[in-house]
Amino acid sequence: MTSKIVVALGSVQSKIVQPILGPHINFIENPSSNDLTEASGAIVRANYHCDQALFEKMPNLKVIARTGVGVELVDLIEADRRKIIVLTTPGANSKAVAEGAFAHILALSKRLQPLTKLVREDNWNQKESYPVGDLSGETLGVIGYGRIGKIMVNLAHAFEMKTIVFDPNVEIPMDLRGDLDTLYSQSDYISLHIPYSAENSQLINQSSIKLMKDGVILVNCSRGGLINLDDALAALLTGKVGGIGLDAFENEPPEHHPIFDHENAVLTPHLMGLSRKSTVATYQMAAQGVRDVL
């Protein structure tokens, strides 16, 4: 039986996916142009563009599996025209993303970044300048009630927080449900867990921030483009926003933005969904999907 070729588009470790793909599929971590031409399938990192130019280089492509749930970097119309099946890996990293979002919330609430700097620079006596926040009894607003949003609610309840949830496309229990204006006005913390679309582009902006509590903490571990960074920075500088955590950026890697320099900003390079366990699970799910198709 002739082996089929599956290639990595982005960094994917062979030792994780080859056992799933099996003996009749040859996985190539660092494909050449000839490998791309011959490949029947591809396992694609989430920040990799899959467009017509790529498909032209891969005339035998039957399936691509994305490591994540977003498909905004895939030309779905062109893929459909070429009968290329596009897979994602939903659920494989949901817990990791939720834990990462909560890590941002805790780091910002407990002022871990400025307090670390204070101790490191022998400024112990300035600690009263950095009041530490609370989670118990506070309200977390969760925008998006998919797999990650549901985990966020459970984590919030473990911290004895109240929750308000908004999602226009998902049924939400009555005791959690709120409209956006209510969520903005009553939340002490807001975490974004919705896909990017034209409808929710820059959902967090000057107008929505005006509705929020003073000192609100914002976290985006979903997709870049959901927050207007200029408006968020202006609100950080006045104290209207007490902190911002970003794991997703409109362009990745992002160009430097002044908000990156603010002491109440916590930044991670779109990595919260790639914990050790979730990385393995995501790649294995992608490999299984490719194998099933081929």
Backbone torsions as a table, in degrees:
resi	resn	phi	psi	omega
1	MET	NA	127.2	-179.3
2	THR	-71.6	132.6	179.8
3	SER	-72.1	139.1	171.0
4	LYS	-87.0	156.1	179.5
5	ILE	-108.9	130.2	171.7
6	VAL	-122.4	134.2	-175.7
7	VAL	-115.0	157.3	170.7
8	ALA	-90.6	133.2	170.5
9	LEU	-114.9	95.7	-166.5
10	GLY	103.8	179.0	-174.1
11	SER	-80.9	109.8	176.1
12	VAL	-136.2	127.3	-174.4
13	GLN	-83.3	128.6	-179.8
14	SER	-60.2	-38.3	-175.3
15	LYS	-63.6	-21.0	178.6
16	ILE	-85.7	-42.5	-170.3
17	VAL	-96.3	-27.1	-176.5
18	GLN	-60.1	-41.6	177.9
19	PRO	-61.3	-30.2	178.7
20	ILE	-76.6	-40.1	-177.8
21	LEU	-66.8	-32.1	175.9
22	GLY	91.7	176.9	-171.3
23	PRO	-73.1	-17.2	-175.6
24	HIS	-99.3	7.3	175.7
25	ILE	-125.7	126.4	-179.0
26	ASN	-100.2	114.6	-178.8
27	PHE	-93.1	131.6	-178.5
28	ILE	-118.3	114.7	-177.1
29	GLU	-68.8	-42.5	-176.6
30	ASN	-122.0	80.3	-171.6
31	PRO	-72.1	144.5	171.6
32	SER	-86.2	175.8	176.9
33	SER	-63.3	-34.8	176.9
34	ASN	-66.7	-37.9	177.6
35	ASP	-62.6	-41.1	178.4
36	LEU	-62.4	-41.1	-179.5
37	THR	-61.6	-38.1	-175.6
38	GLU	-88.2	-15.5	-170.2
39	ALA	-65.0	135.5	174.1
40	SER	-91.8	-23.8	-176.7
41	GLY	-146.4	165.1	178.5
42	ALA	-146.9	140.7	169.7
43	ILE	-104.8	121.5	-163.8
44	VAL	-118.4	126.1	173.2
45	ARG	-66.7	151.9	-168.3
46	ALA	-64.3	-23.4	-177.5
47	ASN	-96.5	13.6	-176.5
48	TYR	-95.6	130.1	179.9
49	HIS	-80.0	129.6	175.4
50	CYS	-115.8	95.1	-174.3
51	ASP	-125.3	-174.2	-176.5
52	GLN	-59.3	-37.5	-179.1
53	ALA	-61.9	-40.6	177.6
54	LEU	-67.1	-45.3	-178.1
55	PHE	-61.9	-31.6	177.2
56	GLU	-62.9	-33.1	180.0
57	LYS	-78.4	-12.6	-173.7
58	MET	-126.9	69.1	-173.5
59	PRO	-66.3	-19.6	-179.0
60	ASN	-98.2	8.1	-174.8
61	LEU	-66.3	129.5	178.7
62	LYS	-112.6	-27.9	-173.3
63	VAL	-154.7	140.6	168.4
64	ILE	-125.9	141.2	177.4
65	ALA	-119.5	120.8	-178.7
66	ARG	-88.9	138.2	177.0
67	THR	-86.1	82.7	-176.9
68	GLY	147.4	-168.6	-178.2
69	VAL	-112.3	-10.9	-177.7
70	GLY	-80.4	142.0	176.2
71	VAL	-126.2	17.8	-177.5
72	GLU	-68.4	-17.5	178.1
73	LEU	-97.9	12.8	177.4
74	VAL	-112.3	131.5	173.0
75	ASP	-79.0	89.7	-174.2
76	LEU	-67.4	-33.0	179.7
77	ILE	-65.7	-44.2	179.3
78	GLU	-68.3	-39.5	177.3
79	ALA	-61.2	-42.2	179.8
80	ASP	-65.7	-40.1	179.4
81	ARG	-61.8	-34.6	-179.2
82	ARG	-91.0	3.5	-179.7
83	LYS	59.7	38.4	175.7
84	ILE	-94.5	122.4	179.0
85	ILE	-78.8	132.4	-179.9
86	VAL	-111.5	120.1	-179.4
87	LEU	-112.3	154.0	170.5
88	THR	-126.2	179.8	-175.8
89	THR	-124.5	64.2	-176.4
90	PRO	-65.6	136.5	174.0
91	GLY	90.6	-20.1	-175.0
92	ALA	-64.3	-32.1	-177.3
93	ASN	-121.6	17.4	-175.2
94	SER	-60.6	-44.5	179.9
95	LYS	-64.3	-40.1	-179.4
96	ALA	-63.4	-42.6	179.5
97	VAL	-63.9	-45.2	180.0
98	ALA	-62.2	-43.2	177.2
99	GLU	-61.5	-39.6	178.8
100	GLY	-64.4	-41.9	177.8
101	ALA	-62.4	-40.4	178.8
102	PHE	-69.7	-31.7	175.0
103	ALA	-61.7	-40.8	175.9
104	HIS	-62.0	-45.9	-179.8
105	ILE	-58.9	-47.1	-179.2
106	LEU	-65.4	-42.8	-179.3
107	ALA	-61.5	-39.2	-178.8
108	LEU	-76.6	-42.2	180.0
109	SER	-64.7	-43.3	-176.7
110	LYS	-88.8	3.1	174.1
111	ARG	57.7	40.0	-173.4
112	LEU	-62.1	-38.4	-176.8
113	GLN	-68.4	-54.5	179.6
114	PRO	-66.5	-31.8	179.7
115	LEU	-71.6	-34.8	174.2
116	THR	-61.3	-44.9	179.3
117	LYS	-62.9	-38.6	-179.9
118	LEU	-60.7	-47.8	179.9
119	VAL	-67.4	-43.2	-177.9
120	ARG	-59.8	-35.5	-175.6
121	GLU	-98.9	17.8	175.3
122	ASP	59.7	40.2	177.8
123	ASN	-113.0	40.0	-176.4
124	TRP	-49.3	-42.3	-174.2
125	ASN	-70.7	-5.3	177.4
126	GLN	-92.6	9.2	-172.7
127	LYS	-63.5	-26.9	179.7
128	GLU	-67.4	-14.6	179.1
129	SER	-78.5	-6.3	-176.2
130	TYR	-126.9	75.1	-179.9
131	PRO	-61.3	138.6	-177.2
132	VAL	-94.9	137.3	-176.8
133	GLY	-88.6	179.5	-179.9
134	ASP	-123.4	156.5	170.8
135	LEU	-108.7	-42.6	-178.4
136	SER	-57.5	128.2	178.7
137	GLY	84.6	-11.4	178.7
138	GLU	-86.3	170.9	-175.9
139	THR	-113.1	128.2	174.2
140	LEU	-102.7	123.7	172.4
141	GLY	-94.3	123.7	-178.7
142	VAL	-112.7	116.8	178.2
143	ILE	-100.8	106.5	-174.5
144	GLY	113.4	120.2	-175.3
145	TYR	-122.3	44.9	171.0
146	GLY	-84.9	-153.6	-177.3
147	ARG	-58.3	-46.0	-177.2
148	ILE	-70.2	-42.9	179.5
149	GLY	-58.7	-39.4	178.7
150	LYS	-64.8	-40.2	177.8
151	ILE	-65.9	-38.2	177.9
152	MET	-58.9	-41.5	178.9
153	VAL	-62.5	-44.0	179.6
154	ASN	-63.5	-41.3	178.1
155	LEU	-64.4	-41.7	179.1
156	ALA	-60.7	-42.2	179.4
157	HIS	-66.2	-32.3	176.1
158	ALA	-64.3	-29.2	176.6
159	PHE	-90.0	9.2	-180.0
160	GLU	61.2	37.7	175.5
161	MET	-94.7	154.4	168.4
162	LYS	-84.9	157.3	-179.3
163	THR	-135.1	143.8	169.6
164	ILE	-127.8	132.1	-175.0
165	VAL	-123.8	136.2	173.1
166	PHE	-127.7	132.7	172.2
167	ASP	-159.3	118.0	-176.1
168	PRO	-73.0	-11.5	-172.1
169	ASN	-116.5	1.2	-174.5
170	VAL	-130.1	140.3	175.5
171	GLU	-70.1	128.2	-176.7
172	ILE	-120.4	135.5	176.9
173	PRO	-54.7	143.9	-175.4
174	MET	-56.6	-37.0	-175.5
175	ASP	-73.3	-9.8	178.1
176	LEU	-108.0	-23.4	-167.0
177	ARG	-71.6	139.8	172.4
178	GLY	-153.8	154.4	174.8
179	ASP	-79.0	170.8	-175.0
180	LEU	-62.1	-42.5	-178.8
181	ASP	-61.7	-40.0	177.6
182	THR	-65.4	-44.4	179.3
183	LEU	-59.9	-46.7	-179.6
184	TYR	-60.9	-44.1	-171.4
185	SER	-78.8	-22.4	-174.0
186	GLN	-108.9	-8.4	-174.3
187	SER	-88.4	138.6	171.2
188	ASP	-88.9	-25.8	177.6
189	TYR	-134.8	142.0	177.7
190	ILE	-131.3	128.3	-179.1
191	SER	-124.5	131.7	-174.6
192	LEU	-98.3	129.4	-179.2
193	HIS	-144.2	47.6	179.4
194	ILE	-122.9	155.2	175.8
195	PRO	-67.8	157.6	174.2
196	TYR	-79.8	138.5	174.4
197	SER	-154.3	169.5	178.1
198	ALA	-60.8	-32.3	-177.1
199	GLU	-70.3	-33.9	-177.7
200	ASN	-110.8	17.6	174.5
201	SER	-58.7	129.7	-179.1
202	GLN	51.2	47.2	177.5
203	LEU	-57.4	-38.1	175.4
204	ILE	-94.7	111.1	-175.7
205	ASN	-145.5	-173.3	-176.8
206	GLN	-56.1	-42.1	-177.3
207	SER	-67.5	-46.3	-178.7
208	SER	-70.0	-34.3	179.1
209	ILE	-64.5	-34.0	178.3
210	LYS	-60.0	-28.7	-178.7
211	LEU	-79.5	-13.6	-171.5
212	MET	-84.2	162.0	174.6
213	LYS	-65.4	149.9	172.7
214	ASP	-64.3	133.7	178.5
215	GLY	84.3	9.4	-179.9
216	VAL	-58.1	145.5	176.9
217	ILE	-108.3	128.5	-177.1
218	LEU	-111.4	137.2	178.8
219	VAL	-134.0	131.9	176.2
220	ASN	-127.2	102.0	173.1
221	CYS	-112.2	28.9	-177.3
222	SER	-107.8	-90.3	-179.1
223	ARG	-136.2	142.3	173.7
224	GLY	-63.6	156.1	-179.3
225	GLY	94.3	-9.0	177.4
226	LEU	-80.4	-20.4	-178.2
227	ILE	-121.3	132.3	171.1
228	ASN	-79.4	106.9	-173.2
229	LEU	-67.4	-32.1	177.2
230	ASP	-63.3	-45.0	179.2
231	ASP	-66.9	-38.9	179.0
232	ALA	-65.1	-40.4	178.4
233	LEU	-63.5	-44.7	178.8
234	ALA	-57.5	-39.9	179.9
235	ALA	-73.0	-32.5	174.2
236	LEU	-63.4	-41.5	-176.6
237	LEU	-67.3	-28.7	177.8
238	THR	-90.5	-12.3	-176.2
239	GLY	89.4	-2.6	176.6
240	LYS	-58.8	-43.0	170.6
241	VAL	-100.2	127.1	-177.0
242	GLY	-85.5	-19.8	-180.0
243	GLY	-176.0	155.5	178.6
244	ILE	-139.6	133.6	177.1
245	GLY	-116.3	127.1	-176.3
246	LEU	-127.0	123.0	171.9
247	ASP	-117.0	-2.4	-178.3
248	ALA	-135.3	142.6	-174.3
249	PHE	-136.6	153.1	-175.1
250	GLU	-61.8	-42.0	172.3
251	ASN	-119.8	135.4	-176.7
252	GLU	-128.8	122.9	-0.9
253	PRO	-68.5	149.5	-175.7
254	PRO	-81.8	154.4	166.8
255	GLU	-71.0	150.5	-178.2
256	HIS	-62.4	132.0	176.3
257	HIS	-118.8	143.8	-179.3
258	PRO	-55.1	-25.0	179.5
259	ILE	-64.3	-24.1	-179.2
260	PHE	-64.4	-24.5	-175.8
261	ASP	-89.0	-6.8	-177.0
262	HIS	-74.9	138.1	-176.9
263	GLU	-67.1	-17.4	178.6
264	ASN	-102.5	27.5	172.0
265	ALA	-114.4	131.3	174.2
266	VAL	-112.9	126.9	-172.5
267	LEU	-125.2	133.6	172.8
268	THR	-135.0	147.9	-170.5
269	PRO	-86.0	62.1	179.0
270	HIS	48.2	54.1	-171.9
271	LEU	-124.5	-5.2	-173.5
272	MET	-65.1	-25.7	178.1
273	GLY	-85.9	1.6	-176.1
274	LEU	-116.2	51.2	169.8
275	SER	-66.2	169.9	-177.4
276	ARG	-57.3	-49.5	-177.2
277	LYS	-69.4	-42.5	-175.6
278	SER	-70.3	-31.7	177.1
279	THR	-61.4	-47.7	178.5
280	VAL	-61.6	-46.5	-178.2
281	ALA	-63.2	-39.3	-179.9
282	THR	-65.1	-47.4	-179.2
283	TYR	-66.5	-37.3	178.6
284	GLN	-66.2	-39.8	177.9
285	MET	-65.0	-41.3	177.6
286	ALA	-62.0	-44.6	-179.9
287	ALA	-63.0	-41.1	179.4
288	GLN	-64.1	-38.6	177.7
289	GLY	-63.6	-43.7	178.6
290	VAL	-63.1	-45.0	-179.9
291	ARG	-60.7	-43.8	-178.8
292	ASP	-58.9	-42.3	-179.1
293	VAL	-68.6	-46.5	-175.7
294	LEU	-72.9	NA	NA
